[in-house]
Amino acid sequence: MNFLRFIISVYLLAFLFILYYKFRYWFYYKIIIYHLMVISSGMFVLLVLGLATTYLSSNKLKAVLNTLYALLWSFFVFFLSIFYCIVLMGKKQGVGVLPFKVLYSHLKSFNAVLALAGIHQNVAWVVGICLLILMLVLARFIYTLLPHSNAALKEYIRKSVSIYTETNNESKRTDLLLFAVFLVALVVMYIRATPLQRLQGAHEPIATMIFGETQYMGMFHFANYKEPASVRANYPKSLVFNKKNVILIIVDALRADELSLYGYSRKTSPFLQQLYDEKKLQKIDYAFSTSSASFPGILSILRGKPAYNLAYHNYSLSEVLKDQGYQVNYILSGDHANWYDMQYFYGKDIDLYFDGRYSDRYVCDDNLLFEGLSKVEPFKDKPAFFYLHLMSVHYAGTKHPEFVRWTPASVEWEPVPYRNNYDNGVLAADHTLEKVFKELKAKGYLNNSIVVITADHGESLGERGVYGHIQNVYNEEIHIPILIYDIDTSVHYDKRDYAEQPDIAPTIVDRLGLPIPSTWEGTSLLRDSFPEFTFHSVSNDYAMIHRNGNKLFTYYFNAVSRKEELFDIRKDVQEQHNLFAETDADYVALLRKEMKEYLALHRNY
């Protein structure tokens, strides 16, 4: 049967893809079984539909249905092929499998998506038309196979039924009973083997695209800890303090050393530099993200805890301020409502939540911030908390032509165009920050406020042959800015030049004069205390930063390759000179001991 060969070819395509996907990205073997079961399910439905058409008596109706059936098969094959290409491109960019709801929300900025992929609009139209023509050609080919295939299938069924009718009744009853038991067992095994949660948990790509990830990121798991509700219930309410407006601004993928404020040769941050020169802005020289991924980075900032100790629910900064009578506003230029269900992790006590899902015009475009801010009433008497999230630096962020200063610029994985594109995004973010300050000042929120500008993680720009983020935990992906705007120059946040994301929330509540919640693990930058070791990780890469006197050492360890590296990051910010082989054995033993104890508790995070 020629049609059977066609089906086998489709199945072989699926098998080769998932085999490559498993070994290329280190998934468990079960992802192969799960994916083939999903493909088999889709093909089974199509085959049943085809079988139904073989018993139609009307040739005219049968011809119409066969045409539709051929188109359905052709669409299935093309969807599968295009889907595999999108998945591999997504993995290459470090974003994994994009859920359909995220892809759908990006249609409003389809031109930006094409620009991200480096595809001209006219080229996209030509490719789309060519694919449509190829799909119709394939449908025509399938249509020519159907009459012979349907006839052969019908004849096979007729012969099977004819043979079966010649058997005695007792044998028929036995066969029917055995068939029923087999069918029930098959259904039970199938249901037990492939519930949706297992498919998503195994990161089966089609289930992930249709239904999204389960409530954790691919390389991020929550701690085996459920924070009791009493933590929030017992926190003192209605305290008397200076109710400054609190504005938290996270610039996605912004690394510190690409800001001219941090010494970069290109003038990427003129507005921030101006604030700094006017003594209105203070900076932390060595600040680090808890991971190189957005999900743990953002939650660590909001909850005052390192990524490895985050639970599904923790008492967060916005909840602390909400309980003190603040208006809570989340305005995010990305699509956090759909992206890994991040809106769920922000909690329910939000007065205004606005991101790309709710905008009719923008997604991954910083103009969305001003669309959201237009919904905020001018300041009266009620203090407000703002969490603003910028996407202009991120490679998925919309790049507007007026900020293309350095060329050639693209997201192609080449050092010069990728860095140029990134630096143009940093310049755009600086301009957006200036507009945000003006907007908040016009609405009366900036006058009595504290503003913290930071990032969820950094970005590799070709160092070590790597681009993007979620790749490692070297400096380029975890060295972030922490900038604090406070017009009261008598308040000093620079008592130490080293900090991490969990320190931000404690610093804010300490500045307001509020007690720091007991479950927060960060330390206020207004105080001299700090942990001796901090830990940072993504996937199988781990970094431990040790403040040893006036020195900052970073010890790297890969749990798969067992590779070890040691850098003095005050002297070697780019981490080019590995000190491990020339370091005192006792100090190496100390570092290994601390990392071993950490891994024993948090290896699965």
C-alpha positions in Angstrom: 0.0 0.0 0.0 1.6 3.3 -1.1 -0.4 5.2 1.5 1.1 3.0 4.2 4.5 3.9 3.0 3.6 7.6 3.2 2.4 7.1 6.8 5.6 5.3 7.7 7.6 8.2 6.3 5.7 10.7 8.5 6.2 8.5 11.5 9.9 8.3 10.6 10.1 12.1 10.5 8.7 12.3 14.0 11.0 9.6 15.3 14.2 11.2 13.8 13.2 14.6 15.2 12.5 13.5 18.8 15.7 11.3 18.7 17.8 14.4 17.8 15.8 16.6 20.3 16.4 14.1 23.2 20.2 13.7 22.7 20.8 17.3 21.6 19.1 18.9 24.7 19.6 16.1 27.3 16.0 15.1 27.9 15.0 11.8 29.5 14.3 8.8 27.2 10.6 8.9 28.1 10.3 12.0 25.9 10.7 9.8 22.8 7.9 7.4 23.9 5.6 10.3 24.8 6.1 12.2 21.6 5.6 9.1 19.4 2.4 8.4 21.4 1.1 11.9 20.7 1.9 11.5 17.0 0.3 8.1 17.0 -2.8 9.6 18.5 -3.1 12.2 15.8 -2.5 9.7 13.1 -5.0 7.2 14.5 -7.7 9.9 14.4 -6.9 10.7 10.8 -6.9 7.0 9.9 -10.3 6.4 11.5 -11.7 9.4 9.5 -10.3 7.9 6.4 -11.7 4.5 7.1 -15.2 6.0 7.6 -15.1 7.4 4.0 -14.5 4.0 2.5 -18.0 2.9 3.3 -19.8 5.8 1.7 -22.0 4.8 -1.2 -22.2 8.2 -2.9 -19.2 8.6 -5.2 -19.7 12.4 -5.4 -19.7 12.8 -1.6 -16.8 10.4 -1.3 -14.7 12.5 -3.7 -15.4 15.6 -1.7 -14.5 13.9 1.6 -11.4 12.4 0.1 -10.3 15.9 -1.0 -10.8 17.2 2.5 -9.1 14.2 3.9 -6.1 14.6 1.7 -5.9 18.3 2.7 -6.1 17.3 6.3 -3.2 14.9 6.0 -1.2 17.5 4.1 -1.8 20.1 6.8 -0.8 17.6 9.5 2.5 16.9 7.7 3.3 20.6 7.1 2.2 21.6 10.6 4.6 18.9 12.0 7.5 20.0 9.8 7.1 23.7 10.6 6.5 23.0 14.2 9.8 21.1 14.4 11.6 24.0 12.8 10.1 26.5 15.3 11.0 24.3 18.2 14.6 23.9 17.1 14.9 27.7 16.5 13.4 28.4 19.9 15.8 26.0 21.6 18.7 27.7 19.7 17.5 31.1 21.0 17.2 29.7 24.6 13.4 30.1 24.8 12.4 26.5 24.4 9.0 25.5 23.1 6.7 28.5 22.9 3.2 27.7 24.0 0.5 28.5 21.4 -1.1 31.2 23.7 2.3 33.0 23.7 2.6 32.7 19.9 -0.9 33.9 19.5 -0.3 37.0 21.6 2.7 37.8 19.5 0.6 38.0 16.3 -0.2 41.6 17.1 3.5 42.3 16.7 4.1 40.0 13.8 6.4 42.4 12.0 8.5 42.5 15.2 8.6 38.7 15.2 9.8 38.7 11.6 12.5 41.2 12.5 13.6 39.1 15.4 14.0 36.1 13.0 15.8 38.4 10.5 13.1 37.8 7.9 11.9 40.6 5.6 8.1 41.0 5.3 8.2 40.4 1.5 10.3 37.3 2.0 7.8 36.0 4.6 5.0 36.4 2.1 6.9 34.6 -0.6 7.8 31.8 1.7 4.2 31.6 3.0 2.8 31.3 -0.5 5.4 28.7 -1.5 4.5 26.6 1.5 0.8 26.8 0.7 1.5 25.7 -2.9 3.7 22.8 -1.6 0.9 21.8 0.8 -1.6 21.7 -2.0 0.8 19.6 -4.2 1.2 17.2 -1.3 -2.5 17.0 -0.8 -2.9 16.2 -4.5 -0.3 13.4 -4.2 -2.1 12.0 -1.1 -5.4 12.2 -3.0 -4.1 10.0 -5.8 -3.1 7.3 -3.2 -6.4 7.2 -1.5 -8.6 5.2 -3.9 -6.1 2.3 -4.1 -5.4 2.4 -0.4 -9.1 2.6 0.6 -9.9 -0.3 -1.7 -7.1 -2.4 -0.3 -8.1 -1.6 3.3 -11.8 -2.3 2.6 -10.9 -5.7 1.0 -8.7 -6.6 4.0 -11.6 -5.8 6.3 -14.0 -7.8 4.1 -11.8 -10.9 4.1 -11.3 -10.7 7.9 -15.0 -10.4 8.5 -15.7 -13.3 6.1 -13.2 -15.6 7.9 -14.6 -14.6 11.2 -18.2 -15.4 10.2 -17.2 -19.0 9.5 -16.0 -19.7 13.1 -18.4 -21.2 15.7 -20.3 -19.1 18.3 -18.2 -20.2 21.3 -15.0 -19.1 19.6 -16.6 -15.8 18.7 -17.6 -15.1 22.3 -14.1 -16.0 23.5 -12.5 -13.7 20.9 -14.9 -10.9 21.7 -14.1 -11.2 25.4 -10.4 -11.3 24.8 -10.6 -8.3 22.5 -12.7 -6.4 25.0 -10.1 -7.1 27.8 -7.3 -6.2 25.5 -9.0 -2.9 24.5 -9.7 -1.9 28.1 -6.2 -2.8 29.2 -4.8 -0.7 26.3 -7.0 2.3 27.1 -6.0 2.1 30.8 -2.3 1.8 30.0 -2.5 4.7 27.6 -4.3 7.0 30.1 -1.9 6.1 32.9 1.2 6.6 30.7 0.2 9.9 29.1 -1.8 12.2 31.4 -1.3 15.8 30.4 0.7 16.6 33.5 3.3 13.9 32.6 3.5 15.0 29.0 4.1 18.6 30.1 6.5 17.5 32.9 8.5 15.5 30.4 8.5 18.6 28.1 6.9 16.7 25.2 7.0 19.5 22.6 3.5 19.3 21.1 1.7 19.1 24.5 3.9 22.0 25.7 3.0 24.1 22.7 -0.8 23.4 23.0 -1.2 23.5 26.8 2.0 25.4 28.0 4.5 24.3 30.5 3.6 23.0 33.9 4.1 25.5 36.6 7.8 25.4 36.6 10.5 26.2 34.1 12.5 23.6 32.3 15.6 24.0 34.4 13.9 25.4 37.5 12.0 23.5 40.2 10.5 24.9 43.4 11.9 24.0 46.8 10.2 21.3 48.8 8.8 23.9 51.1 5.4 25.4 51.5 5.5 28.8 53.2 2.8 28.9 55.9 0.1 31.5 55.6 1.0 32.7 59.1 4.1 34.5 57.7 1.8 37.0 56.0 -0.9 36.9 58.7 1.6 37.7 61.5 3.4 40.5 59.7 2.4 43.8 61.5 -0.3 45.9 59.6 -1.1 49.6 59.6 2.3 50.7 60.7 3.3 54.3 60.8 6.2 55.0 58.4 7.2 57.3 55.5 5.0 55.9 52.8 7.2 56.6 49.8 6.0 55.4 46.4 8.1 52.4 45.4 9.0 51.9 41.8 10.7 48.7 40.8 12.0 48.6 37.2 13.4 45.4 35.8 15.1 45.6 32.4 15.1 42.1 30.8 18.5 40.7 30.0 20.4 43.9 30.9 24.0 43.2 31.9 25.9 45.8 33.9 29.1 46.0 31.8 27.1 47.1 28.7 26.1 50.3 30.4 28.3 53.4 29.9 27.4 54.1 33.6 29.5 51.0 34.5 32.4 52.0 32.3 31.4 50.7 28.9 33.0 52.6 26.0 29.8 53.1 24.1 27.4 55.8 25.4 24.5 53.4 25.9 23.1 55.0 29.1 23.2 58.9 28.9 20.0 59.4 31.0 21.2 57.1 33.8 24.6 58.7 33.7 23.0 62.1 34.1 21.1 61.0 37.2 24.3 59.5 38.6 26.2 62.7 38.0 23.5 64.7 39.8 24.0 62.4 42.8 20.4 61.2 42.5 21.4 57.7 41.5 23.5 55.2 43.4 24.9 52.0 42.0 26.2 48.7 43.2 29.4 47.7 41.3 29.1 44.0 41.7 25.5 42.8 41.6 24.5 39.3 40.6 21.3 37.5 39.5 20.4 34.3 41.2 20.2 32.5 37.8 20.4 33.4 34.1 16.7 32.8 33.5 13.8 35.3 33.9 11.5 33.1 36.0 13.8 32.6 39.1 15.4 36.0 38.6 12.2 38.0 38.8 10.8 36.0 41.7 14.0 36.3 43.7 13.8 40.1 43.4 10.1 40.2 44.4 10.4 37.7 47.2 13.8 38.4 48.8 14.9 34.8 48.4 17.4 33.0 46.2 16.0 30.8 43.4 16.7 27.5 45.1 14.5 28.4 48.1 11.5 29.8 46.2 8.2 28.0 46.8 5.0 28.3 44.8 4.0 31.0 47.2 6.2 33.3 49.2 5.4 36.6 51.0 6.4 39.1 48.4 7.4 42.8 48.3 4.1 43.8 46.6 2.1 41.9 49.2 4.0 43.6 52.1 3.2 47.0 50.6 -0.4 46.0 49.7 -1.0 45.1 53.4 0.3 48.6 54.3 -2.3 50.2 52.1 -0.4 50.6 48.8 -2.0 50.6 45.4 -0.2 47.8 43.5 0.5 48.1 39.7 2.2 45.6 37.5 2.9 46.9 34.0 5.0 44.6 31.9 6.0 45.0 28.3 6.3 41.2 27.8 3.5 38.6 28.1 3.8 37.3 31.6 0.2 36.3 31.7 1.0 33.5 29.3 4.8 33.0 29.7 5.1 30.1 32.1 2.0 31.4 33.9 4.1 34.0 35.6 1.1 36.2 36.4 0.0 33.3 38.7 3.2 33.6 40.7 2.8 37.4 41.2 -0.3 36.7 43.3 -3.8 38.0 43.3 -3.4 41.2 45.3 -2.7 43.4 42.3 -4.9 46.4 41.6 -3.7 47.0 38.0 -2.1 44.2 36.0 -1.3 45.0 32.4 0.9 43.2 29.9 1.1 42.0 26.3 -1.9 39.7 26.7 -4.2 42.6 27.6 -2.8 45.1 25.1 -4.5 45.5 21.7 -1.4 47.0 20.2 1.8 45.8 21.7 3.7 42.9 23.0 7.5 42.8 23.8 7.4 46.5 23.0 8.3 49.1 25.7 5.5 51.4 24.3 3.2 49.1 26.2 4.4 50.7 29.5 2.9 54.0 28.6 -0.3 52.4 27.4 -0.5 50.8 30.9 0.6 54.0 32.7 -2.3 55.9 31.0 -4.6 53.7 33.1 -3.1 54.9 36.3 -4.8 57.9 38.0 -2.6 60.8 39.1 -1.2 60.5 42.7 -3.5 61.7 45.4 -3.0 60.5 48.9 -2.6 56.7 48.5 1.0 55.5 48.0 1.7 53.2 45.1 4.0 50.3 44.2 4.9 49.9 40.5 6.6 46.9 39.0 7.6 47.9 35.4 9.3 45.4 33.1 11.2 46.5 29.9 11.9 44.3 26.9 13.9 46.5 24.6 17.2 45.0 25.5 16.0 41.4 25.2 16.5 39.9 21.7 12.7 39.3 21.5 12.0 43.0 22.2 10.9 45.3 19.5 13.8 47.4 18.2 12.6 50.8 16.9 14.6 52.4 14.0 15.4 55.6 15.9 17.6 53.7 18.3 19.7 51.8 15.7 22.9 53.6 16.3 25.4 50.8 15.8 25.3 48.7 12.7 25.1 46.0 11.3 22.6 44.9 13.9 20.7 41.6 14.0 20.0 38.6 16.2 22.2 36.4 14.0 24.7 34.6 16.1 27.7 36.6 15.0 29.7 38.7 17.5 29.4 42.1 15.8 25.8 42.3 14.7 24.5 40.6 17.9 26.4 43.0 20.2 25.3 46.0 18.1 21.7 44.9 18.3 22.0 44.4 22.0 23.6 47.8 22.5 20.9 49.5 20.5 18.4 47.9 22.8 20.3 49.2 25.9 20.2 52.7 24.4 16.4 52.3 23.8 15.9 51.1 27.3 17.7 54.2 28.7 15.4 56.4 26.6 12.4 54.5 27.9 13.6 55.0 31.5 13.8 58.7 30.9 10.2 58.7 29.5 9.0 56.6 32.5 10.6 59.1 34.9 8.9 62.0 33.2 5.5 60.2 33.1 5.7 59.3 36.8 6.8 62.8 37.7 3.9 64.3 35.7 1.5 62.0 37.6 3.0 62.9 40.9 4.6 59.6 41.9 8.2 60.5 41.6 8.3 63.3 44.1 8.4 61.1 47.2 9.7 57.8 46.0 12.4 55.2 45.9 13.2 53.8 42.4 15.2 50.6 41.9 16.4 49.7 38.4 17.8 46.3 37.9 17.7 43.2 35.6 16.4 39.6 35.8 19.7 38.3 34.3 22.4 39.2 31.8 23.2 38.1 28.3 26.0 36.2 26.5 27.2 38.2 23.5 29.5 35.7 21.9 31.7 35.0 24.9 32.8 31.4 25.0 30.9 31.0 21.6 27.6 31.4 23.4 24.7 33.8 22.7 21.6 34.6 24.6 20.9 33.6 28.2 19.9 30.4 30.1 23.2 29.1 28.8 25.5 29.3 31.9 26.2 31.4 35.0 29.4 33.2 34.0 29.6 36.9 34.6 28.1 37.9 31.3 24.8 36.1 32.2 24.5 37.0 35.9 26.4 40.3 36.4 23.5 42.8 36.5 23.1 46.4 37.5 21.4 47.5 40.8 20.7 51.2 40.6 18.8 53.1 43.3 17.2 56.5 42.8 16.8 58.4 46.0 16.8 62.2 46.1 17.8 62.1 49.8 21.5 62.0 49.4 22.1 61.4 53.1 21.0 57.8 52.6 23.8 55.6 51.4 23.3 52.3 49.7 26.9 51.8 48.8 28.2 50.6 52.2 29.2 47.5 50.2 29.8 47.1 46.5 28.5 43.5 46.3 24.9 42.4 46.3 22.5 39.9 44.7 18.9 40.0 43.7 17.4 38.8 47.0 18.9 41.9 48.7 16.6 44.3 46.7 13.3 43.7 48.5 14.8 43.9 52.0 16.6 47.1 51.1 13.3 48.7 50.0 11.3 47.8 53.1 14.3 48.8 55.3 14.4 52.2 53.6 10.7 52.7 54.3 11.3 51.8 57.9 9.3 48.6 57.8 10.5 45.3 59.4 12.0 42.8 57.0 9.8 39.6 56.8 11.3 36.7 58.7 11.3 34.4 55.6 13.3 36.7 53.4 16.9 35.7 53.0 18.4 38.8 51.4 20.2 41.5 53.4 19.5 45.2 53.2 22.0 47.3 51.4 21.6 49.9 54.1 23.4 47.5 56.5 26.9 46.1 56.5 25.9 42.5 56.9 26.1 40.1 54.0 26.5 36.3 53.5 29.9 34.9 53.0 28.8 32.7 50.1 26.1 33.2 47.5 24.9 30.5 45.0 23.8 30.9 41.4 22.7 28.2 39.0 21.0 27.2 35.7 20.5 23.7 34.6 23.7 21.8 35.4 25.9 24.9 35.8 26.6 26.3 39.3 28.5 29.3 40.5 29.4 30.1 44.1 30.7 33.7 44.8 32.8 34.0 47.9 33.7 37.4 49.4 37.1 36.7 50.9 38.3 39.9 52.6 38.5 42.5 49.8 38.4 39.9 47.1 35.5 38.4 45.2 36.1 34.9 44.0 33.7 32.9 41.8 33.9 29.1 41.8 32.2 27.4 38.9 31.2 23.8 38.8 29.4 21.7 36.1 27.5 18.8 37.6 27.8 16.7 34.4 31.3 17.4 33.1 32.6 18.0 36.7 34.6 20.9 35.3 35.9 23.4 37.9 37.0 27.0 37.5 38.0 29.8 39.8 38.2 33.5 39.0 39.1 36.7 40.9 36.3 38.8 39.4 37.6 42.2 40.8 40.7 41.7 38.7 39.3 39.5 36.0 35.7 40.7 35.2 35.7 38.8 31.9 36.7 35.6 33.7 39.5 34.7 31.3 42.2 33.5 33.7 41.3 30.3 35.6 43.0 30.3 38.9 42.0 26.8 40.0 45.2 25.0 39.3 47.4 27.6 41.1 45.2 28.0 44.2 46.1 26.8 47.6 44.8 23.3 48.3 43.1 24.3 51.6 41.1 27.0 49.9 40.1 24.7 47.1 38.9 22.1 49.7 36.8 24.8 51.4 35.1 25.8 48.1 34.4 22.1 47.2 33.0 21.5 50.7 30.6 24.5 50.4 29.5 23.5 46.9 29.0 19.9 48.0 26.8 20.9 50.9 24.8 23.2 48.6 24.3 20.5 46.0 23.2 18.0 48.6 20.3 20.3 49.4 19.5 21.9 46.1 20.8 19.6 43.3 17.2 19.2 41.9 16.4 22.9 41.8 
